[in-house]
Amino acid sequence: MGMSKKHFIGLADAIRQHQRAAAASQANPFEDDHLQMLERWMRSENPNFNQGRWRGYVEGRCGPSGGDLTPPRAVSELEKAVRRVRRRAT
C-alpha cells in the first residue's frame, strides 16, 4: 500500500520541525534538492500527491490541506442564529 495524505502531512510536519530547529542552531536545513527528491518519490508512491500543496505546507505558506493560514474571522451571534434557523429549515 502506498502512502496516504496522512503520511505526507506527517513527513511535512517532521521537516517543518527540523527546519525551525535548524534555523535556531547550527544544524543543516533540508535543501531544495532534498525536497525535490522526496517529492518525486512521494509522487511515485501516490499519483494523487499534490507537490505544490505539500511544498507550500512545508514552507509555511498554507495549512496541511492547502488552506490559508489566516485566522478565521469571528462569527457574530446574529450570524450563528441565522445558521441555526437555516439548518432547521432544511
Secondary structure, 3 states (H helix, E strand, C coil): CCCCHHHHHHHHHHHHHHHHHHHHCCCCCCCHHHHHHHHHHHHHHCCCCCHHHHHHHHCCCCCCCCCCCCCCCCCCHHHHHHHHHHHHHC
